Amino acid sequence: MKTKFNQRNESAVSPVVGVLLMLVVTIIIAAVVSGFAGGLTAGQSKPPVATMDVRVIAKGNYGGMPPWGTGYYTPAMVIKHLSGDPIATKNTKIVTFFKNNSDGKIYKGELYGEVPVAGNDNWDSYKSNQYCAPLFLNDKTRFTDGTISDTTNGKSNWFGNESAIFRPGDTLTSPHGFVGNYNDNSTPDEPHVNVGLNKLTGLNCSNPDTGFSTGSEITVKVIDVPSGKAIYDKVVTIE
């Protein structure tokens, strides 16, 4: 009488264990990658959401005191906060692009932080030893320390200042009201130089050779620096 022995098939065990180990490793890797990606997402700040209106003017008339005079002409920029979130200008960058259609030259401008720009000795309220920002919040009731500074330290309403929070209803303006004297009576053909706007755009906006004129276009981007995303990004037709 022969005794029968049950032989177990040991050869199939090793592949099964290998597949299970690969599956476990895959799950672990997926969990690590997911957690890392989630951490990156959580670390990114969300940009403010706001509606703005941007006006760029080739030759606006400023500094007049009717009925005695007609003021002077100069380029200007005005940005109005229509609605949405408050914007901390210290965390904001403005970038502009302008193309001269006659020669194809592209001018890029950038404004980030408090940037002091010197005035001119021919102006009554903004001399060469005084400074203004390329843009400032035009609200004398909220900012009582003035706009023109005798030092490069700036004022509380300057773009880039910690106190300069751009809120709905606020207006950011270039210093076109300071780049001349009352009733200079200059003509549109002899516009004053807006040193603040020139600093912002990277070109002499009063020089006709640059092509900066009514009907031309300039791209204006308002960027939230922490998130790197644009709050405003449009092509603006110059008035």
trRosetta pair geometry for C-beta under 8 A, 3 or more apart (Angstrom, degrees):
i j d omega theta_ij theta_ji phi_ij phi_ji
9 12 5.5 37 123 5 109 107
10 13 5.8 -43 -167 9 55 119
11 14 7.2 -53 -172 22 39 105
12 15 6.4 -59 -162 39 49 106
12 16 6.4 46 150 -21 76 112
13 16 6.0 -67 -157 37 33 111
13 17 6.4 28 155 -18 70 109
14 17 5.9 -56 -146 36 30 109
14 18 6.4 33 156 -22 64 108
15 18 5.5 -56 -148 35 33 116
15 19 6.4 34 156 -21 67 103
16 19 5.9 -53 -152 33 31 110
16 20 6.5 29 152 -17 64 106
17 20 5.7 -56 -150 37 32 112
17 21 6.3 33 153 -20 66 106
18 21 5.8 -55 -148 36 30 111
18 22 6.4 30 154 -18 65 106
19 22 5.7 -55 -149 36 31 112
19 23 6.3 34 152 -21 64 107
20 23 5.6 -55 -150 35 32 114
20 24 6.5 32 153 -19 65 104
21 24 5.7 -53 -148 35 33 110
21 25 6.3 32 154 -18 65 106
22 25 5.8 -55 -147 38 31 111
22 26 6.3 34 153 -22 64 107
23 26 5.7 -53 -148 34 29 113
23 27 6.5 29 154 -19 63 105
24 27 5.8 -55 -151 35 31 111
24 28 6.4 31 153 -19 65 106
25 28 5.7 -55 -149 36 32 112
25 29 6.3 31 154 -18 66 106
26 29 5.9 -55 -148 37 30 109
26 30 6.2 30 154 -20 64 108
27 30 5.7 -55 -148 37 30 113
27 31 6.3 30 154 -20 64 106
28 31 5.8 -57 -150 35 30 111
28 32 6.5 29 153 -19 65 105
29 32 5.8 -55 -149 35 32 110
29 33 6.3 28 155 -16 67 107
30 33 5.9 -56 -145 39 29 108
30 34 6.1 30 156 -19 64 110
31 34 5.8 -55 -145 38 28 112
31 35 6.3 28 157 -18 63 108
32 35 5.9 -58 -149 38 28 109
32 36 6.3 27 155 -19 65 108
33 36 5.7 -56 -147 36 30 111
33 37 6.2 28 156 -16 65 107
34 37 5.9 -56 -145 39 29 109
34 38 6.2 30 155 -19 63 109
35 38 5.6 -56 -146 38 30 113
35 39 6.4 33 154 -22 64 104
36 39 5.7 -54 -152 32 31 112
36 40 6.7 31 151 -18 64 102
37 40 5.7 -52 -151 34 34 111
37 41 6.4 33 153 -18 66 106
38 41 5.7 -54 -147 37 33 111
38 42 6.2 32 155 -19 66 107
39 42 5.7 -55 -145 37 31 110
39 43 6.3 29 156 -21 64 109
40 43 5.8 -61 -150 35 30 110
40 44 6.8 32 154 -27 64 102
41 44 6.0 -53 -155 22 34 111
44 227 6.3 78 178 -126 88 80
45 224 7.9 -124 103 146 109 126
45 226 4.5 0 51 128 137 124
45 227 5.0 -112 82 -66 79 92
46 227 6.3 36 -153 -88 12 147
47 224 3.6 170 -129 29 102 154
47 226 7.8 168 -91 68 69 86
47 227 4.4 -120 -56 52 86 147
47 229 4.3 -122 -25 72 143 112
47 230 7.7 63 168 68 173 17
47 231 5.8 -149 159 -74 124 85
48 84 6.7 107 159 144 95 112
48 85 3.8 -142 -156 85 98 129
48 86 7.1 -110 -131 79 145 36
48 87 5.0 -151 60 -93 162 80
48 224 6.2 159 20 -87 78 133
48 231 5.9 9 75 -111 86 129
49 84 5.1 -132 111 -154 64 119
49 85 5.5 88 49 -1 59 112
49 231 7.4 -170 -115 -139 26 88
50 81 6.1 -43 -177 -147 130 92
50 82 7.7 136 172 50 81 70
50 83 7.0 175 -153 93 63 43
50 84 3.3 -177 -110 84 53 142
50 85 5.5 -101 -61 47 92 69
50 87 6.0 -60 -19 -46 157 118
50 166 8.0 49 -153 112 171 110
50 168 7.7 -157 -140 -76 103 81
50 231 5.6 18 43 -180 99 119
50 232 7.5 -52 84 -50 94 100
51 81 7.9 107 78 -168 55 51
51 82 4.4 -57 102 68 99 113
51 83 4.8 17 40 52 113 84
51 84 5.4 146 5 -23 68 120
52 79 5.9 -3 -177 -174 123 93
52 80 6.5 156 -159 79 68 51
52 81 5.8 -33 -104 -105 86 48
52 82 6.2 180 -101 6 26 91
52 222 6.8 42 33 14 161 154
52 231 7.4 66 -5 128 128 103
52 232 4.9 -47 47 -83 127 145
53 79 7.3 162 82 -155 49 47
53 80 4.5 -5 55 55 97 105
53 82 5.8 80 -15 -46 98 117
54 77 7.3 -14 -169 -167 88 94
54 78 7.6 162 -154 86 45 51
54 79 5.1 -8 -106 -107 77 81
54 80 7.9 -159 -71 24 36 67
54 220 5.1 -145 153 79 167 158
54 232 6.9 129 -32 157 126 145
54 234 6.9 165 37 64 126 118
54 236 5.2 -84 101 -90 111 145
55 76 7.9 7 112 106 96 93
55 77 7.0 163 89 -153 59 47
55 78 4.7 -1 57 58 105 95
55 79 7.8 -164 26 -74 65 39
55 80 7.9 36 -1 -6 101 100
55 236 7.5 -179 -120 -169 21 132
55 239 6.4 -9 -168 -3 94 132
56 75 7.7 -1 -180 -174 78 99
56 76 7.6 179 -153 92 43 51
56 77 5.2 -9 -107 -105 72 83
56 218 5.6 -26 58 46 173 133
56 220 7.4 179 -44 -50 126 133
56 236 5.2 105 9 120 116 132
56 238 4.8 -62 102 -111 104 76
56 239 6.8 157 84 12 51 81
57 60 4.3 41 131 -44 144 109
57 75 6.3 167 92 -156 66 53
57 76 4.5 3 53 55 112 90
57 77 7.4 -166 19 -74 75 36
57 78 7.5 30 -9 2 111 100
57 238 7.1 144 -113 -169 14 77
57 239 4.9 -31 -109 66 68 105
58 75 5.7 -38 -155 -107 29 90
58 205 7.5 -151 -137 171 57 101
58 212 6.3 167 -125 144 93 77
58 213 5.1 58 -136 -147 152 34
58 214 4.8 -111 18 -52 143 67
58 216 7.8 97 -80 35 126 101
58 238 5.2 79 -51 155 96 118
58 239 6.6 -153 4 83 82 49
59 73 4.6 8 -172 -179 92 120
59 74 7.2 116 -138 39 52 7
59 75 6.7 -34 -73 -75 42 58
59 188 4.7 73 158 -145 151 92
59 191 5.2 -117 -118 -86 94 130
59 214 7.4 -62 20 -43 95 105
60 73 6.8 158 76 -148 30 66
60 74 6.5 -35 59 67 78 59
60 75 7.3 89 12 -140 88 19
60 76 4.7 -28 21 12 137 128
60 176 6.4 40 68 165 124 155
61 64 6.3 8 153 -16 103 127
61 70 6.7 -65 -162 166 129 80
61 71 5.0 111 172 78 84 129
61 72 7.3 163 -149 82 60 23
61 73 5.6 -35 -93 -91 61 72
62 71 5.3 -171 95 177 23 135
62 72 6.3 -33 68 64 71 72
62 73 7.7 122 20 -110 74 24
62 74 6.2 -48 30 35 119 105
62 76 7.4 115 -39 -62 135 138
62 176 5.3 152 -19 139 164 98
62 177 5.5 -128 -177 -100 134 55
62 180 7.0 131 91 45 98 124
63 71 4.0 133 73 -147 70 89
63 72 4.9 7 52 21 135 89
63 177 7.0 155 -63 -150 75 55
63 180 4.9 -78 -47 90 165 113
63 181 6.5 100 -167 103 137 23
63 182 5.2 -155 -179 -106 85 40
63 183 6.8 -137 138 -23 91 33
63 184 6.2 19 114 6 143 98
64 69 5.3 -152 -141 100 76 81
64 70 5.2 -41 -109 -178 128 18
64 71 2.9 -76 -44 -36 83 100
64 72 7.9 177 -53 -1 77 48
64 182 7.3 120 -115 -158 14 70
64 183 6.3 85 -127 -81 53 63
65 68 5.3 -6 92 50 93 107
65 69 5.7 42 46 40 74 100
65 71 7.7 127 -10 -68 52 82
65 182 5.4 22 -19 -169 117 119
65 183 5.9 -58 27 -47 95 107
66 69 7.6 -118 -79 54 38 48
68 183 6.1 -44 112 -95 96 146
69 182 6.8 117 60 157 147 75
69 183 2.8 51 93 -122 179 103
69 184 7.9 102 170 23 138 31
69 185 5.8 -101 -159 -65 102 91
70 183 7.1 87 36 -132 43 66
70 185 5.6 79 50 -115 95 66
71 180 7.6 95 -179 99 73 140
71 182 7.3 -57 -109 -151 65 48
71 183 6.4 -48 -77 -85 34 37
71 184 6.9 13 173 35 34 80
71 185 7.6 109 62 -71 19 38
72 180 4.1 -113 46 171 152 169
72 181 7.6 79 -20 51 135 51
72 184 4.0 12 -66 57 118 121
72 185 7.2 -26 -81 16 71 16
72 186 4.2 43 -137 30 87 109
72 191 7.8 116 159 -148 86 50
72 192 5.2 49 144 -23 129 124
73 186 5.7 -120 24 99 81 101
73 187 6.9 -22 8 131 131 23
73 188 4.9 146 -95 -103 174 51
73 190 7.4 115 54 78 111 53
73 191 4.5 -82 110 -110 96 79
73 192 6.7 159 82 8 47 79
74 176 5.0 176 92 -147 120 96
74 179 5.5 128 -132 80 168 127
74 180 6.7 -163 -35 -21 133 124
74 191 5.2 136 -100 -178 41 96
74 192 4.1 -40 -82 63 111 92
74 193 7.2 -45 -135 43 108 6
74 194 4.9 122 166 -54 115 99
74 206 6.9 -40 -140 -88 68 115
75 174 8.0 -12 116 86 77 155
75 176 7.2 -133 94 -101 40 121
75 191 6.6 70 -25 158 72 148
75 194 5.0 -117 68 15 82 134
75 197 5.4 -141 105 98 107 160
75 205 3.9 -78 39 126 168 129
75 206 6.1 -136 -5 -67 109 69
75 212 6.8 -6 -99 141 149 129
76 173 7.4 -15 -174 -165 106 88
76 174 5.4 -171 -152 56 62 116
76 176 3.9 -33 -98 -43 106 156
76 194 6.4 -180 -81 -98 53 161
76 197 6.6 -133 -118 -64 25 145
77 135 7.2 -59 91 -93 115 103
77 173 7.3 165 91 -151 60 45
77 174 4.6 81 43 -23 83 120
77 197 5.6 145 -3 -115 106 108
77 200 6.9 -97 25 87 152 156
78 171 6.2 -18 -167 -169 95 107
78 172 7.3 153 -160 83 44 57
78 173 5.2 -2 -111 -107 76 81
78 174 7.5 -96 -63 10 54 80
79 135 7.1 7 21 -148 119 138
79 171 7.1 149 78 -160 49 55
79 172 4.2 -5 58 58 104 106
79 173 7.7 -157 27 -68 66 42
79 222 7.7 119 -153 -73 149 137
80 170 7.5 170 -150 91 53 46
80 171 5.3 -20 -100 -104 72 79
80 172 7.9 -152 -68 26 29 70
81 84 7.4 -114 -173 51 92 94
81 87 7.1 -158 -110 16 133 115
81 166 5.3 156 -58 161 142 92
81 167 6.2 154 94 102 153 24
81 168 5.2 -126 127 -105 103 33
81 169 6.6 -28 81 30 94 30
81 170 4.8 25 29 54 122 85
81 171 7.6 -139 12 -72 77 35
81 172 7.8 78 -30 -11 93 93
82 168 6.8 -21 119 -141 21 85
83 168 5.3 35 -113 -122 36 125
84 168 6.5 150 42 -74 51 105
86 165 5.1 8 177 171 120 110
86 166 6.6 150 -166 76 63 51
86 167 4.8 -17 -111 -99 94 75
86 168 7.6 -87 -78 -10 64 72
87 91 8.0 -136 180 68 70 94
87 92 5.8 50 164 -65 110 143
87 165 7.0 152 73 -167 41 61
87 166 4.1 -21 63 62 99 108
87 167 7.9 -164 25 -67 67 35
87 222 7.8 -2 -166 161 160 129
87 224 7.8 -118 -141 -93 100 93
87 231 6.7 56 -110 -145 135 175
88 91 4.6 48 90 21 107 106
88 92 6.7 169 92 -21 54 99
88 162 7.9 -10 -162 -148 107 48
88 164 7.9 102 -161 86 51 65
88 165 5.8 -31 -99 -111 58 78
88 166 7.7 -149 -63 19 10 82
89 92 4.9 -67 -140 39 43 120
89 137 7.9 -145 -23 -45 148 108
89 159 4.8 -121 175 -152 142 63
89 160 5.6 -80 129 -47 101 29
89 161 6.9 27 77 42 117 56
89 164 4.5 -38 37 107 130 110
89 165 7.2 -154 -2 -99 84 25
89 166 5.6 97 -55 -26 96 107
89 172 7.9 139 -97 -100 135 132
90 113 7.1 40 -144 -113 64 55
90 160 5.5 80 -103 -167 58 43
90 161 6.6 -86 -67 96 100 14
90 162 5.4 13 -44 -91 151 50
90 164 7.1 128 -38 56 81 94
91 224 6.5 14 132 -157 100 69
91 225 5.1 -138 -178 41 63 104
91 226 5.7 -14 -168 -18 122 100
92 112 7.7 -157 102 -122 43 70
92 159 7.8 -87 78 -169 111 96
92 160 8.0 -127 59 -84 81 58
92 166 7.5 -11 -1 10 164 134
92 222 6.4 -9 -171 -174 114 87
92 223 6.9 145 -161 75 62 50
92 224 6.4 -37 -104 -103 72 47
92 225 6.5 -144 -89 -13 17 95
92 231 7.6 -37 -130 12 111 137
93 110 6.6 -10 -177 -166 106 91
93 111 6.8 163 -158 82 58 53
93 112 4.2 -12 -111 -89 93 104
93 222 7.8 158 82 -158 45 43
93 223 4.6 -22 65 64 93 105
93 225 5.4 95 -15 -70 105 99
94 109 7.9 -13 115 114 89 96
94 110 7.2 159 86 -153 56 42
94 111 4.5 1 54 52 100 104
94 112 7.7 -173 26 -63 60 61
94 135 7.3 65 9 0 158 148
94 159 7.7 -27 -2 178 127 149
94 200 6.8 -14 99 -159 126 104
94 220 7.1 -19 -166 -166 97 86
94 221 6.9 156 -156 83 48 57
94 222 5.6 -16 -103 -104 78 66
94 223 7.4 177 -84 18 27 79
95 108 7.2 -16 -170 -169 91 92
95 109 7.0 161 -157 87 44 58
95 110 5.2 -3 -107 -104 75 78
95 111 7.9 -157 -68 25 39 65
95 220 7.8 149 82 -158 50 40
95 221 4.5 -11 60 60 94 110
95 223 6.4 27 1 -8 108 122
96 107 7.8 -5 111 110 97 88
96 108 7.0 160 84 -156 58 45
96 109 4.2 4 52 53 104 104
96 110 7.7 -154 23 -65 69 41
96 200 6.7 64 4 143 136 84
96 201 5.0 -54 84 -120 148 69
96 202 7.2 -173 74 15 103 101
96 218 5.8 -2 -167 172 109 109
96 219 6.4 152 -157 82 53 61
96 220 5.5 -11 -103 -102 85 63
96 221 7.4 -169 -75 22 39 74
97 106 6.3 -13 -166 -172 92 105
97 107 7.4 152 -156 81 42 54
97 108 5.6 -11 -102 -103 71 73
97 109 8.0 -156 -66 24 32 71
97 218 7.1 165 78 -165 46 63
97 219 4.2 2 51 51 97 114
98 106 7.1 155 80 -156 42 56
98 107 4.6 -13 62 58 95 102
98 109 7.7 27 2 -4 104 105
98 201 6.2 22 -6 -173 135 112
98 202 7.9 179 30 64 107 96
98 203 6.3 -94 67 13 136 144
98 210 7.7 35 123 160 131 109
98 211 7.8 172 157 84 106 102
98 212 6.7 10 177 -90 150 94
98 216 7.6 55 -158 141 100 121
98 217 7.9 179 -129 101 70 51
98 218 4.6 -21 -91 -115 95 92
98 219 7.5 -160 -66 24 49 71
99 104 6.9 -24 -171 -154 101 40
99 105 7.3 162 -153 85 56 40
99 106 5.1 -23 -99 -100 76 76
99 107 7.7 -170 -78 19 28 71
99 211 7.8 -40 116 90 47 146
99 217 7.8 6 40 74 93 87
100 103 5.3 4 107 47 120 82
100 104 6.7 -32 78 27 79 12
100 105 4.6 13 36 54 119 86
100 106 7.7 -142 14 -72 75 31
100 107 7.3 71 -28 -15 95 102
100 210 5.7 -113 -92 -176 119 49
100 211 3.9 148 -137 14 73 134
101 104 7.5 30 -147 -74 23 46
101 211 5.5 159 25 -154 74 149
101 216 6.9 -146 -10 -122 116 107
102 209 8.0 -99 61 -168 147 56
102 211 5.5 -170 4 -75 100 120
107 201 6.4 42 127 153 124 85
107 202 4.8 176 175 95 95 104
107 203 4.1 -15 -151 -46 164 122
107 210 7.1 9 -30 -162 147 116
108 202 5.6 20 85 35 38 165
109 199 7.6 110 -152 132 117 36
109 200 5.2 63 160 140 140 45
109 201 4.0 -123 -34 -151 155 18
109 202 3.7 -157 -80 -9 77 94
109 203 7.3 -97 -56 2 113 76
110 202 7.5 40 5 -50 63 119
111 115 6.2 -111 -143 9 84 142
111 134 5.4 -123 -111 66 137 142
111 135 6.7 87 150 10 164 112
111 159 6.5 22 150 116 128 141
111 160 7.7 -120 160 -49 90 118
111 199 7.5 83 -91 123 102 90
111 200 5.1 -18 -50 -126 127 80
112 115 7.9 81 60 -43 38 116
112 160 7.0 108 163 -102 33 117
112 225 7.2 96 -139 -78 119 134
113 160 4.2 82 177 -152 24 135
114 133 6.6 -82 -150 -102 68 116
114 154 4.5 -62 -166 -62 137 161
114 158 5.3 61 -127 118 95 134
114 159 7.4 159 -103 88 52 54
114 160 4.0 -163 -55 99 51 125
114 161 5.7 65 -80 -65 115 69
115 133 6.2 100 62 -140 69 75
115 134 5.9 5 77 -5 120 106
115 159 7.8 -16 25 80 90 100
115 160 6.8 105 -8 2 71 157
115 199 6.4 178 132 150 133 137
116 131 3.8 -9 -165 -171 105 142
116 132 7.5 110 -150 47 61 18
116 133 7.1 -55 -97 -83 41 58
116 149 7.0 -83 -123 66 114 126
116 152 4.1 -125 9 -141 165 78
116 154 6.3 -128 -74 -71 96 83
117 131 6.2 130 57 -154 35 77
117 132 5.8 -41 62 68 90 67
117 133 7.0 107 13 -133 98 16
117 134 6.1 89 -17 -62 139 71
117 175 7.7 -164 73 19 123 141
117 195 5.1 170 156 128 124 106
117 196 5.2 166 59 -92 154 64
117 199 5.0 -124 -93 -24 135 155
118 128 5.4 33 165 -160 118 54
118 129 7.3 4 -144 -80 109 15
118 130 7.0 117 -146 71 63 42
118 131 5.8 -44 -88 -94 49 73
118 195 7.1 -79 76 152 52 158
119 123 5.6 -98 169 55 119 132
119 126 3.4 -174 -119 147 149 80
119 127 5.2 82 79 63 120 12
119 128 5.9 -114 79 -72 65 32
119 130 5.1 -1 14 71 122 93
119 131 7.3 -145 -18 -86 84 25
119 132 6.8 66 -63 1 97 105
119 148 7.5 4 -42 -138 138 117
119 178 6.9 -84 -113 140 125 113
119 179 7.5 -156 -141 -107 89 63
119 195 6.8 -174 -114 33 40 148
120 123 4.9 87 69 -3 88 104
120 126 6.9 34 32 105 66 88
120 127 7.1 -89 82 -143 24 33
120 128 6.0 35 -123 -66 23 81
120 179 7.3 63 17 -150 120 70
120 193 7.7 104 -47 65 146 109
120 195 7.3 166 -36 -34 100 135
121 127 5.4 40 -103 -149 53 85
121 128 4.9 -29 -46 -10 84 109
122 181 7.9 -104 144 -24 73 113
123 126 4.6 -21 109 60 138 82
123 127 6.6 -156 70 -77 85 45
123 178 6.7 71 168 159 145 69
123 179 6.4 -87 -95 -155 147 29
123 180 6.1 -95 -114 -98 100 11
123 181 6.2 -174 -141 -53 57 79
124 181 4.8 91 -11 -110 110 99
124 182 7.7 -26 21 5 147 81
125 148 6.3 -167 154 -19 86 163
125 178 5.8 -105 90 -142 102 89
126 130 5.6 -133 -152 88 46 126
126 132 6.3 -25 -137 -22 121 127
126 148 5.6 -131 -100 -114 79 134
126 175 7.0 131 -121 163 158 133
126 178 4.0 89 -39 162 145 111
126 179 6.7 -58 73 -84 148 43
127 130 4.7 87 52 8 73 107
129 150 7.3 14 131 -153 89 70
130 148 5.2 15 168 178 127 107
130 149 6.6 154 -165 77 75 41
130 150 5.9 -44 -111 -101 80 48
131 148 7.2 144 70 -161 38 61
131 149 4.8 -31 66 67 92 95
131 150 7.8 156 20 -103 86 3
131 151 7.1 -56 24 101 126 22
131 152 5.6 94 -25 -102 170 54
131 154 7.3 -75 109 -86 124 55
132 136 6.9 -84 -176 -26 91 134
132 147 6.2 28 -128 146 102 92
132 148 5.5 -42 -74 -105 97 66
132 149 7.2 155 -80 17 44 81
132 158 7.9 -175 -173 -105 50 104
132 175 4.4 74 126 -81 149 154
132 178 6.1 140 -49 65 163 157
132 196 5.9 -60 102 -73 107 124
133 136 4.8 122 58 -63 115 93
133 147 8.0 -103 23 -171 90 86
133 154 6.6 51 -60 -134 108 106
133 155 7.7 -119 -15 42 112 91
133 158 3.8 141 -39 -144 145 95
133 159 5.2 167 157 30 140 83
133 160 7.1 -172 -137 27 136 106
133 175 7.4 143 68 -44 49 113
133 196 6.7 62 116 -135 37 121
134 159 6.8 -55 66 43 78 134
134 174 6.3 -33 174 -124 59 85
134 175 7.6 -103 -138 -2 24 98
134 196 4.1 158 -125 -175 48 83
134 197 6.7 131 -159 -74 90 28
134 199 4.7 -128 -85 81 120 111
134 200 4.0 145 176 -56 139 101
135 158 8.0 108 87 -164 55 55
135 159 4.1 46 79 -30 95 140
135 172 4.6 21 177 173 118 108
135 173 6.7 149 -148 70 70 21
135 174 6.0 -46 -92 -82 64 56
135 196 7.1 149 -47 165 42 122
135 200 6.7 77 -33 -90 97 140
136 147 5.5 120 122 -142 166 109
136 155 7.3 26 -136 72 133 115
136 157 4.8 65 -178 123 100 95
136 158 5.2 -45 -107 -105 95 44
136 159 6.2 -115 -84 -20 42 77
136 164 7.5 -103 -147 -123 60 135
136 172 7.0 160 75 -149 17 68
136 173 6.5 -36 61 61 67 72
136 175 7.1 52 11 -70 114 85
137 142 7.4 -51 127 79 128 124
137 143 6.3 121 85 -13 107 142
137 157 4.3 -122 54 -162 89 93
137 159 7.7 136 -31 -66 75 64
137 164 5.4 178 -12 -145 123 92
137 166 6.8 -155 -92 -96 114 68
137 170 5.7 -35 -144 -170 105 120
137 171 7.2 123 -152 75 56 50
137 172 6.1 -41 -88 -95 55 64
138 157 7.6 109 -68 171 25 139
138 171 4.9 -35 46 86 108 104
138 172 7.5 151 -3 -122 88 15
138 173 4.7 26 -36 14 129 125
139 142 4.3 13 122 31 121 109
139 143 5.8 96 81 13 79 95
139 157 6.9 -175 48 -123 78 130
139 170 6.4 -63 -39 -129 132 86
139 171 7.5 140 -49 41 87 80
140 143 6.7 -73 -121 67 28 72
140 144 7.0 74 180 -99 62 54
141 144 7.8 -3 -166 -69 18 88
142 157 7.7 116 94 -92 94 109
143 146 7.9 -105 137 33 94 15
143 147 7.8 77 118 -74 128 75
143 155 7.0 87 175 149 125 109
143 156 5.2 -169 -136 86 104 103
143 157 3.7 53 -163 -57 175 115
143 163 7.5 129 -104 124 102 124
145 155 5.5 -175 99 -151 106 98
145 156 5.5 92 38 10 126 108
145 157 7.8 179 58 -6 87 94
146 149 7.6 150 102 -73 109 59
146 155 6.0 -115 88 -121 66 146
147 155 5.8 -144 -129 53 29 162
147 157 6.2 -54 -102 68 80 125
147 158 7.8 132 -150 -68 68 76
147 175 7.5 163 146 -111 129 102
147 178 7.5 -145 102 -53 125 142
148 155 7.8 42 39 -32 13 140
148 178 6.5 155 -72 -134 117 150
149 152 7.3 133 108 -92 129 13
149 153 6.5 -145 180 61 145 69
149 154 5.7 -120 -33 -117 164 17
149 155 5.4 -158 -62 -40 110 92
151 154 8.0 -73 94 -8 80 36
154 158 4.5 -81 -168 18 114 157
154 160 7.7 -89 -145 82 164 104
154 161 5.9 -167 134 -80 134 113
155 158 5.2 121 59 -26 71 99
155 161 7.0 -75 95 -63 42 159
156 161 5.6 178 -151 142 33 152
156 163 4.0 -23 -164 73 95 144
156 164 6.7 166 158 -56 53 77
157 161 7.0 39 44 42 7 143
157 163 7.5 -55 -67 100 39 105
157 164 5.7 105 -155 -100 30 100
158 161 4.6 99 64 -26 83 116
158 164 6.0 -106 75 -52 40 147
159 164 6.0 -150 -104 135 27 158
159 172 6.4 60 -78 -146 113 122
160 164 6.8 31 44 49 30 139
161 164 4.2 93 60 -9 91 109
166 170 5.4 -153 -156 81 58 143
166 172 6.4 -22 -116 -50 120 114
167 170 4.9 100 56 -21 65 121
173 176 7.2 -92 167 23 101 94
173 177 7.7 32 135 -4 135 110
174 194 5.9 48 141 174 131 131
174 196 4.7 167 -165 99 88 119
174 197 4.5 28 -156 -64 157 92
174 200 6.9 -105 -104 3 115 146
175 178 4.5 -40 174 37 102 114
175 179 6.1 110 116 -38 90 95
175 194 6.9 159 72 -160 71 87
175 195 7.4 -23 67 60 122 80
175 196 4.2 113 22 -8 101 146
175 197 8.0 -143 41 -25 69 78
176 179 6.0 -53 -140 21 37 114
176 194 5.3 -26 -94 -113 78 125
176 196 7.8 -109 -46 51 56 117
176 197 7.2 29 -65 -28 93 125
179 192 5.0 153 125 133 104 128
179 193 6.6 -130 -179 84 132 51
179 194 5.2 -141 -8 -106 168 56
179 195 6.5 168 -110 7 121 83
179 196 7.7 -130 -58 10 123 95
180 184 4.9 -85 178 -13 118 147
180 186 7.3 -109 -134 6 145 129
180 192 4.7 -107 -63 -77 115 165
181 184 5.2 113 61 -64 79 99
184 192 7.4 66 81 -60 161 126
186 190 4.9 -116 -171 92 103 101
186 191 7.0 127 129 -111 130 25
186 192 6.3 132 49 -43 163 87
187 190 5.3 68 55 26 79 93
188 191 6.6 5 -161 -63 43 90
191 206 4.6 -148 91 -136 107 99
192 206 6.8 -108 104 -105 25 148
193 198 6.7 -3 -180 -33 93 138
193 204 6.9 -43 -133 -153 106 94
193 206 4.8 -109 -98 14 61 149
194 197 4.0 27 112 24 122 114
194 198 6.2 156 89 -20 66 85
194 205 6.2 -23 48 58 107 123
194 206 6.9 145 11 -44 75 108
195 198 5.6 -53 -145 36 32 116
195 199 6.5 36 155 -22 64 104
196 199 5.8 -55 -154 33 31 111
196 200 6.5 28 151 -18 64 108
197 200 5.4 -54 -147 37 36 114
197 201 6.0 11 163 -1 71 112
197 205 5.3 -38 119 11 120 146
198 201 6.4 -68 -137 48 25 93
198 202 7.8 174 174 -6 54 4
198 203 6.6 -113 -143 88 72 33
198 204 5.5 9 -123 -105 120 46
198 205 5.9 -137 -81 3 71 89
198 206 7.8 -46 -70 4 114 91
199 202 7.9 25 -176 -67 22 42
201 205 6.1 76 51 -60 149 110
201 212 7.9 81 136 -105 158 142
201 218 7.2 -45 -130 -150 121 142
203 207 7.6 -115 162 46 90 112
203 210 5.0 129 170 -149 129 149
203 212 6.5 162 109 -43 128 133
204 207 4.0 53 102 -2 116 116
204 210 6.0 173 67 -30 73 142
204 212 7.9 -158 100 20 49 139
205 210 7.1 -93 -108 73 31 147
205 212 4.6 -110 -144 130 65 161
206 212 7.9 -27 -31 79 17 128
207 210 5.0 84 85 -8 97 104
207 212 7.4 72 64 33 63 111
208 211 7.7 63 175 -67 49 24
208 212 7.8 -126 -119 53 33 69
208 213 6.8 41 -135 -67 77 117
211 216 5.8 133 149 -106 88 157
212 216 6.4 -128 -132 66 32 147
212 218 7.9 29 -125 -63 90 124
212 238 6.9 -179 -169 -124 68 172
213 216 5.4 88 57 -5 65 117
213 238 6.8 129 97 97 25 137
214 238 5.9 -133 -115 111 32 91
214 239 6.1 -22 -125 149 89 27
215 237 6.8 -20 -141 -171 28 101
215 238 6.7 -35 33 67 23 85
216 237 7.7 156 87 -153 27 60
216 238 5.1 4 65 28 74 125
217 235 5.2 8 -178 177 123 104
217 236 6.7 151 -156 76 69 40
217 237 5.6 -40 -98 -99 78 55
217 238 6.8 -152 -89 -7 23 85
218 235 7.4 158 80 -157 28 61
218 236 5.4 -26 67 63 80 93
218 238 6.1 68 -2 -56 106 102
219 233 7.7 6 -176 -169 96 68
219 234 7.4 -170 -145 102 63 31
219 235 5.2 -37 -93 -99 73 67
219 236 7.4 149 -106 14 20 77
220 232 6.8 -15 115 121 94 110
220 233 7.7 -163 94 -131 52 33
220 234 6.3 -9 58 63 86 72
220 236 5.3 18 2 -7 117 125
221 230 5.4 -73 -160 -126 99 118
221 232 6.7 170 -150 93 36 67
221 233 4.8 18 -114 -108 85 79
222 230 6.7 102 70 -163 52 73
222 231 4.7 -54 102 63 102 100
222 232 3.9 39 30 41 110 101
222 233 7.6 -131 32 -57 61 58
223 228 7.1 -14 -179 -161 112 33
223 229 7.1 174 -152 96 74 24
223 230 5.3 -47 -98 -100 72 60
223 231 6.9 178 -104 8 17 81
224 227 4.8 20 103 41 116 102
224 228 7.3 -40 86 12 73 15
224 229 5.6 -2 49 63 105 72
224 230 7.6 175 11 -108 77 10
224 231 5.6 94 -35 -42 95 104
225 228 7.1 22 -164 -75 30 48
230 233 4.1 23 159 -43 153 119
